[in-house]
Amino acid sequence: MIKKYSTVLILIIISVLSTCLFLYKLTSSPPCLNADEVTNAYDAYSILTTGKDQYGTFLPLRFKSFGDYKLPLLTYMSVPFIRVFGLTEEAIRLVNLPFVFFFPFVLYFLAFELFNKKSVAITAAVLSGFSPGLQLLGRQAHEGYMTTFFLTLLLLFFVRLSKKENFKNYLYFFVTLLISLFGYHFSRLWAGFYFLGFLFLLFKKHIKISGVVVFLLVFVLFGITDVIYSPTRIKNLLFFNHIGLSLKINELRGNGGSRLLYNKLTIGGMADQDFYITSLQLED
């Protein structure tokens, strides 16, 4: 019993120290809010005061923002902090506070599930709490830290489910999966990996076919929002849609170049550094 509570105390100390480091000079490092932080905060404030986003949509599951239709979780997580602290820089960046505090706990339980050694688990918790990369990521109102937290939690529940198939482990896994999908687009890639993992467990007869069916239902439930909002975030990230690329192709064709030689496939595949610099300059 004493050892059990000592482990909990160690984890609390790690989390408190990690949180203190997170809060230290929160608004001055990074030195200013970026555009994504500002628009996220304004949407959260608008939801708080009117129930609608800045474009007048009632409780949206995609925030139009700059036209990229951001996933909603971070914005809704920001609402209580803005309610308590007002529309301030502190309130905007405090959105990652609960994730920073609980992340060492999640890493501890995950490492313990994988290695069954408290020393390894505590080491993992310490590294997660004081990792410079994670601390830097958490100090911005960005989906990155939150997504890392939920994907790690998802892995923990997947490992437990692979060891023991029961209702509780299914519930924890699928609820976390659905939440993570509404957090950041990168979660979709991991959802695909976990689906392959479910198929593997089904092949090994560690789970029933009903588990795979529920997985698909969760993904379809999330996918409905894509159909409703038709987000363009991923499409805009493709180099084929880079405005500099289009301008460069038009320039080459205007100088007598052939469409066969100068198109998005051939020019986009070039590794010429000068081309990318030129395209960025044209974009500006």
C-alpha positions in Angstrom: 0.0 0.0 0.0 2.8 2.4 0.9 4.6 1.6 -2.4 1.4 2.2 -4.3 0.9 5.7 -2.8 4.6 6.5 -3.1 4.3 6.0 -6.9 1.2 8.2 -7.1 3.1 10.9 -5.1 6.1 10.7 -7.4 3.8 11.1 -10.4 2.0 14.1 -8.9 5.4 15.7 -8.2 6.5 15.1 -11.8 3.3 16.5 -13.1 3.3 19.6 -10.8 6.9 20.4 -11.8 6.1 19.9 -15.5 3.1 22.2 -15.1 5.2 24.9 -13.4 7.7 24.7 -16.2 4.8 25.0 -18.7 3.4 28.1 -16.9 6.8 29.9 -16.5 6.8 32.9 -18.9 3.9 31.3 -20.8 3.0 34.5 -22.6 6.5 35.6 -23.5 7.9 32.4 -24.8 6.9 32.1 -27.6 6.9 35.9 -27.6 3.6 36.5 -29.3 0.4 34.8 -30.4 0.3 33.4 -34.0 -2.6 33.7 -36.4 -4.0 30.2 -35.5 -4.0 31.0 -31.8 -5.9 34.3 -32.3 -8.6 32.9 -34.6 -9.0 29.9 -32.3 -9.4 32.2 -29.3 -11.9 34.4 -31.2 -14.0 31.5 -32.2 -14.0 30.1 -28.6 -15.0 33.6 -27.3 -17.8 33.8 -29.9 -19.0 30.3 -28.9 -19.0 31.4 -25.3 -21.0 34.6 -25.8 -23.3 33.6 -28.7 -23.1 29.9 -29.2 -21.9 30.6 -32.8 -18.5 30.9 -34.4 -17.2 34.1 -36.0 -19.1 33.2 -39.2 -22.4 32.7 -37.4 -22.6 28.9 -37.5 -24.2 27.4 -34.4 -21.9 25.0 -32.5 -20.0 23.8 -35.6 -18.1 20.6 -35.8 -15.7 22.3 -38.2 -14.5 25.9 -37.7 -14.1 27.7 -41.0 -11.3 29.9 -39.6 -9.1 30.9 -42.6 -11.1 28.6 -44.9 -9.3 25.4 -43.7 -12.2 24.2 -41.5 -10.2 23.3 -38.4 -11.3 20.4 -36.3 -13.3 21.6 -33.2 -11.8 20.0 -30.1 -9.1 22.6 -29.3 -11.6 25.5 -29.7 -14.2 24.0 -27.4 -11.5 23.2 -24.9 -10.5 26.9 -24.9 -14.0 28.0 -23.9 -13.8 27.4 -20.1 -10.4 29.1 -19.9 -11.6 32.2 -21.7 -14.7 32.1 -19.5 -12.6 32.2 -16.3 -9.6 34.4 -17.4 -11.2 36.4 -20.1 -9.9 36.9 -23.7 -6.3 37.2 -22.7 -3.0 35.7 -23.9 -2.8 33.6 -20.7 -6.3 32.2 -21.2 -5.6 31.3 -24.8 -2.4 29.4 -24.1 -3.7 27.7 -20.9 -5.8 25.3 -23.1 -3.0 22.7 -23.0 -2.7 22.9 -19.2 -4.7 19.7 -18.4 -2.9 17.7 -21.0 0.5 18.8 -19.7 -0.5 17.8 -16.2 -1.8 14.4 -17.0 0.7 13.4 -19.7 3.2 11.9 -17.3 0.5 9.7 -15.8 -0.5 8.4 -19.3 3.2 7.7 -20.2 3.7 5.9 -16.8 0.7 3.6 -17.4 1.7 3.0 -21.0 5.3 2.1 -20.2 4.1 -0.1 -17.3 1.8 -2.0 -19.6 4.6 -2.5 -22.2 7.5 -3.4 -19.8 5.9 -4.2 -16.5 8.7 -2.3 -14.6 8.0 0.7 -12.4 11.5 2.0 -12.9 11.0 2.1 -16.6 7.5 3.6 -16.3 8.7 6.4 -13.9 11.6 7.2 -16.2 9.1 7.5 -19.1 7.0 9.8 -17.0 10.0 12.0 -16.2 11.1 12.3 -19.8 7.6 13.2 -20.9 7.2 15.8 -18.3 10.4 17.6 -19.0 10.9 17.0 -22.7 12.0 20.3 -24.3 10.1 19.4 -27.5 6.8 18.7 -25.8 7.2 21.7 -23.5 7.7 24.0 -26.5 4.8 22.4 -28.3 2.5 22.7 -25.3 3.2 26.4 -24.8 1.2 27.3 -27.9 -2.5 27.0 -28.3 -2.0 24.4 -31.0 -3.5 20.9 -31.6 -0.1 19.2 -31.6 0.3 18.6 -27.8 -3.4 17.7 -27.3 -3.1 15.2 -30.2 0.0 13.7 -28.8 -1.8 13.2 -25.5 -4.8 11.5 -27.0 -2.8 9.3 -29.4 -0.7 8.1 -26.4 -3.8 7.4 -24.4 -5.3 5.6 -27.4 -2.2 3.4 -27.6 -2.5 2.6 -23.9 -6.1 1.4 -24.3 -5.2 -0.5 -27.5 -2.5 -2.4 -25.6 -4.9 -3.2 -22.7 -7.6 -4.3 -25.2 -5.1 -6.6 -27.0 -4.4 -8.2 -23.6 -8.0 -8.4 -22.4 -11.2 -8.1 -24.4 -14.0 -6.6 -22.3 -16.6 -3.9 -22.5 -14.5 -1.4 -20.4 -11.5 -1.6 -22.6 -13.6 -1.3 -25.7 -15.4 1.7 -24.3 -12.2 3.5 -23.3 -10.6 2.8 -26.7 -13.5 3.9 -28.9 -14.3 7.0 -26.9 -10.7 8.1 -27.0 -10.6 7.3 -30.8 -13.6 9.4 -31.5 -12.3 12.3 -29.4 -8.8 12.2 -31.1 -10.4 12.2 -34.5 -12.0 15.6 -33.7 -8.7 16.9 -32.4 -6.4 17.0 -35.4 -6.3 15.7 -39.0 -3.1 13.6 -38.2 -5.2 11.3 -36.0 -6.9 9.9 -39.2 -3.6 8.3 -40.2 -3.2 6.6 -36.8 -6.9 5.5 -37.0 -5.9 3.6 -40.1 -3.0 1.9 -38.3 -5.3 0.9 -35.4 -7.8 -0.5 -37.9 -5.0 -2.7 -39.3 -4.2 -3.6 -35.7 -7.9 -4.6 -35.1 -7.7 -6.8 -38.2 -4.6 -8.4 -36.9 -6.2 -9.1 -33.5 -9.2 -10.5 -35.3 -6.9 -12.8 -37.3 -5.3 -13.9 -34.1 -8.7 -14.4 -32.5 -8.0 -12.0 -29.7 -11.1 -10.0 -30.5 -14.5 -10.7 -32.1 -15.7 -9.4 -35.4 -18.1 -7.0 -33.5 -15.0 -5.0 -32.5 -14.0 -4.3 -36.1 -17.6 -3.4 -36.9 -17.8 -0.9 -34.1 -14.5 0.6 -35.2 -15.9 1.2 -38.7 -19.1 2.7 -37.2 -17.0 5.2 -35.1 -15.0 6.2 -38.2 -18.2 6.6 -40.3 -19.7 8.7 -37.5 -16.7 11.0 -37.8 -16.7 10.9 -41.6 -20.2 12.3 -41.7 -18.8 15.6 -40.6 -16.5 15.6 -43.6 -19.4 15.1 -45.9 -21.3 18.0 -44.2 -18.5 20.5 -44.1 -16.3 19.5 -47.0 -13.1 20.7 -45.4 -10.2 21.6 -47.6 -7.4 21.5 -45.0 -5.7 18.3 -46.4 -6.3 19.3 -50.0 -4.6 22.7 -49.4 -1.5 21.0 -48.0 -0.8 19.1 -51.3 2.0 20.6 -53.4 -0.3 20.3 -56.4 -2.4 23.1 -55.0 0.6 25.4 -54.2 -0.1 28.7 -55.9 3.6 29.2 -56.6 3.6 25.9 -58.5 0.8 27.1 -60.8 2.4 30.4 -61.4 5.7 28.8 -62.3 4.1 26.4 -64.8 2.2 29.2 -66.4 5.4 31.2 -66.7 7.2 28.3 -68.4 4.4 27.6 -70.8 4.1 31.3 -71.6 7.8 31.2 -72.7 7.0 28.5 -75.3 7.1 25.5 -73.0 5.1 22.4 -73.9 2.2 21.3 -71.6 3.7 17.8 -71.9 6.9 18.9 -70.3 5.6 21.5 -67.9 2.7 20.3 -65.8 2.0 19.8 -62.1 3.4 16.3 -62.1 6.7 17.0 -63.8 7.4 20.4 -62.2 6.1 19.3 -58.8 8.5 16.4 -58.8 11.5 18.6 -59.4 14.1 18.7 -56.6 15.6 22.0 -57.8 15.9 24.2 -54.7 15.8 27.4 -56.8 12.4 26.4 -58.1 10.9 26.2 -54.6 12.5 29.5 -53.6 11.0 31.1 -56.7 7.6 29.7 -56.1 7.6 30.9 -52.5 8.6 34.4 -53.7 5.8 34.4 -56.3 3.3 33.3 -53.6 4.3 36.3 -51.5 
